[in-house]
Amino acid sequence: MFYREAGDFKTSYREDSQTFPIKFDRWRFWAVLALAYGVVPIFINDYWANAVFVPFLIYSIAAIGLNILVGYAGQVSLGTGGFMAVGAYACYKLMTAFPEVSIFVHVLLAGGVTAAVGVLFGLPSLRIKGFYLAVATLAAQFFLVWLFNKVPWFYNYSASGQITAPSRQVIGFFVTGAQTTAVSKYLFCLVMLTIVAVLARNLTRGTVGRKWMAIRDMDIAAEIIGVNPLTTKMTAFMVSSFFIGIAGALFFAVYLGAAEVGEAFGIQKSFLILFMVIIGGLGSIFGSFAGAAFLVLLPVLLKNVLVGSLGWPTDLAAHIELMIVGGLIVVFLIAEPHGLAQLWRLTKEKLRLWPFPH
């Protein structure tokens, strides 16, 4: 009864076109923000930060970036891990070359470098699509991992081949390095996610987003009505890679602290983020959050149950966990191919019409 448009009047076009037209949705949005910024930092500890919250925030940024490319623009990509590696290595080179510059600027610049690389590898999308584009982006994944492994300049000629994030502060709090705290890492990633989510939401609801969806639905018809496929596809690759590069920089500098490209940004990372987008729902910002939460929380829950409660060996539990996650993905895609976002939309629709049948 509380989820209704009745009585929620709009007196201007600005009010009518706002992101959350229903008052309850606006209250829910501000309540979630208040909880994330005001309550979670009070109770968070190292375990919850490293196992749940920080990975969820970073993977949400990456899922939003990939969802823009795959869900909104219809361009298939299997190179997400490679583009995250570009963001990570760009951030590392910037942090070591310009230690006096804020880490916030380094992360944004790393996203900009990744956007340029994404546009370069997005050029084949002008001539190919579907499976062939997926293979082209998969080639980019392997090429980028090989490049960062074989050129010592990228890891500053380290004997181990690893990159290690130096200590950096934001307004007096360490967010990278050994002196970081759970609260500082969480809040830094949360601020970056908030910026990315607001930007993505406004882009997808505006002219740029409508062009992406026109190309996705039928590129020939979109071109006939005046949508330029060159600028539209390149814009999608640029924005998507920018967000993914930010996620890669945060994943290396804030979450891992040290990384080796083959282990941290291999092909499994690309598939993981693609599964997040598919399970959450293509063409939905909320779906990116839902998919990231599903694939971050489910392994943690299974590990606590299988190892912590049942006492299974760690290696056996890891294999069982992969089987359960894989099986749930298959079952879920068969039962609801439009993802968790569609279930959420149906739930809201039933609440709007309750108690009348739907």
N, C-alpha and C positions, 0 to 999 in steps of 0.2 A: 504493500500500500504506500510505502514511502518512496518508491521508484516510479515516478510519474512525470509526464510533461504538463499535465493539467495544472493550471494555476501558475506555471513558470513562464510568464509572459516576456517577450522580447520587444523592446521599443526602438531598436536601431539595428542596422545591418551588421554592425560590429558584434553585437550581442548574439545575433542569429547565426553568425558564422564562426563563433568561438570554438575552441577545441572540444570542450565539454559542454554541450548545450543544456544538459539536464543538471539541475542543481545538485542532486545527490552525487553525481560523478565528480563535480567540482569539489565538494566536501571530501569525498574519498581521496581525491588527488592530493589535496592539502594535508589530509590526515596521514597519508603515506609519507609525504615529505617530512612532516613533523616527526613521525616515528623514526624515519631513517636518519635525520639530522640531530634530533634531540634526545631520543631514547636509546637507540642502539649503541652509540658511543659510550654511554654510561656503563653498559653491561658487557660489552665486547671484551674478549680476551684473545690471547695468541692463537688458541686452537680454533675458535670460531672465525677469526679473521683469516687464517691461512687455509682452513679446510672448506669454508663456506662463503663468507661474505666477499672477500677480495677476489677469489676466482669468479664468483657470480657477477660482480660488477664489471670485471674485465671482459669476460666472455659475452656479457650483454652488449658491450660496445662493439665487439667483433661481430656478433649476430646481427645487430642493427645494420652494420656496414654491409654484410653479405646479403641481408634481406633487401636492402635498397637495390642491389644489383640483380639478384635472382628473383625476388618476390615482386618488386615494383617495376623493374626494367626488363625482366624476362631474359637476362643474359646469364647463362650457366657458367659457374666458376668452380674449379677445384684447386685453385692456387692460394687459398686463404692463408695457409701456414707460411707459404713463401713471402706473402706480402706482410704478414706479421713479423717475419724475420727482417724484412727491409726496415720496418719501423724500429725494431729492437737495435739493429746495428747502426742505423742513423742516429738514434738517441745516444748510443754508446760513444760514437765518434764525436758528437756534439758536446756531450758531457766532459769528455777528456780534452777536447780542443778549446772549449770555452767554459772553464770551471766557474767563472764569475757570473754567468748567466743563469737565471732561474730555471729549475727543472721543469716548471710549468711551460716555459717557452720552448725548452728542448723537446718536450713531448709533442707540442703543436707543430714544431718544425719537422720532427720526425714523421708526423702525419702528412705534412706537405711533401716531403721527399717521397714517401710511399705513394701519394697521389700522382706524382709525376711518373713513377715507375708503373703504376696501374694503368695510366693512359697509354703508355708505350706498349704494354702487353695487351691492352684492350683494342688496339688497332685491327687485329684479325676479325673482331666482331663485325666490322663493316662489310666483310665478304662472306663470313661463315656463321653458322648458328647451330644451336642444339648440341648434339653429341660431338660434332667437330670442334665447336668452341670449347666444350669441356676438356677435350684432349689438348687443345692449345694452351689453356690455363693450367692444365696438369703439367705440361712441358715447362711452363714458367715456374711452377713449384719446384721441380727437380733442378732446373737451371739455377735458380736463386740459391737453393741449398748448396749446390756444388760450388757456386761462385764464392759464397761466404766461407766455405771450407778450404778452398784452394788458393785464395788470395790473402796472404798474411796481413796486408795493410788494414783489412777490415777488423781484425782482432788485435791490432797494434803489435803484431809480431810476437804474440805470447807463445811460450813454448808448449803450453797445454792446448792451445787453440780455443780456449774459453774466453768469454768476455765477462767482466765483473763490474758491476755498477759502483762507482765511487759514492761516498756519502754526500748527500745534498739536502738542503733545508728549504722549507716553505714557511714564511713568517715565523721563523725561529724553531720550527719542529722538523726533525729529520724524517724524510719520507723514503729515502734510499740509504743503503749501507747497513752496518751492524747495529747502529744506534736507534733504529726505527722502533716505533711502538705500534701496537695493533690499531689504536685509535687514529694515529696520523696516516697510516697506510690506507685504512678504510675511508677516512674523510677525503683524502686526496683523490682516490679512485671514484668516490661518490660524486664529488664536484665535477670531475671529467665526464662521468656518465650523465649527469644532469644536463650539462652543456650539450653533449652529443644527442641526447634524446630530444631535447627541445628543438635543436636545430633540425634533426631528422623529421620530427613531427611537422614542423612548419614547411620544410621543403616538400614533403610528400603531399601536403594539403594544398600547395600552391601550383603555379603554372608549370614549374619544373617537374613536379610529381605527376601532373596530368600528362605531360609529354612522355615521361617514362612509361606510364601505364598504357598510353596509346601505342607506343612502340611494342610493348609486351603483348597487347591483345591482337594487333594486326599491323605489322610494320608498313606494309604497302598502303593500306588505307590511311594510316597516320601520315605518311609522306604526301599522299594526295591532298590531304586537308591542310598541309603547310608545315608539318612537323619535320624538322631537319634531322635525319637519322644520324648524321655525323656528330653534330654537337650534342644531341640527346644521349647517344650511347657513350660518348666520351665523358660527358658530365656524370653519367651514372658510374662509370669506372673510376672517375676522379674522386667523387664524393665517397663512394664505397671504400676505395683504397685509403682515403684520408682517415676514415673512422677505424679501419682495420689496422693502419699504421699506428694510430694512437693506442689501440689495444695491445699491439705488439710491444710498443715502448713501455707501457705500464706492466705488461706481463714479465718483461725482462728486468726492468729497473726496480719496480716496486714489489712485485710478487716473488720472483725467483732470486733476484740479486746477482746471480751468475748463471750463464747459459751456454750451451753448445748447440749450434744450429740444427744438427741432425736429430738430436734428442728432443729439443724443446719445440722445434717448428717443423717437424717432419710431416709426411703426408697424413698421418693419423690426426694431426691437428686440423687439417683442412676438412676431413670427413666429420670430425667431432662437431665443428661449427656448422657444417652443412646439415647435420642431423638436428642440431638445435633449431635451425631455421625451419626445417621441414616439420618437426614435431610441434614447434610453437605455432606455426602458421605462416605461409607465404603471404607477403603483402600486408604485414601487420607489425607495427612497432611493439604493441603489447605482446604479440606472439614471440618476438625476439627475447623479451624478458622471460616469458613463460618457458620457452624451450631451454634457455640457459639455466633457469632454476631447476627444471626437470633433470637435466643431465649433470648438474653439479650436485644436487641433493640426493638423487637416487643412489649413486655409488657410495656416498658417505653413509647413507642409511643402511645399505646392504653390508658394507664393511663392519659397521657397528653391530649389526645383528649376527652375521656369520662368524666373525672373529671374536667380537666382544662378548656376545651373549651365548652363542653355541660353541665357541672355542675351537672352531675349525682352523687348520693350518693356513697360514697367510697365502701361500702359493695356490692352494686349492680354492680358497675363497676368492682370489683374484680371477681365476678361470671361471668359476661359477658366476661371479659378478658380471663378467663379459657376456656369458651365455644369457643371463637373465635380462641384462640391458638390451642385448640384441633382439631377444624374443619379444620383449615389451615394445621395442620400436616397430617390429613387424606387425604385431597385433594392433598396436595403436594406429598405424598407417592404414591398416585394413578397416578398422572400425570407424576412424574419423580422419580421412585423408586431408582435411583442411586444417587440422591441427588444434591445439588447445585454444587458440584465439576464436575458432568457430564455436567451440563448446561455451566459451565465455559470452560470445554474442547471443547464442541461443538461450543461455541462462538469463541474460538481461532482458531479452525479448519476452520470456515467460514471466519475469517479474513485472514488466510493464503492463502485461495484459491480465495478470492474475486478479481475481479468481476465474476469469473467463477462459474457455478452452482455446488452445492455440493449435 
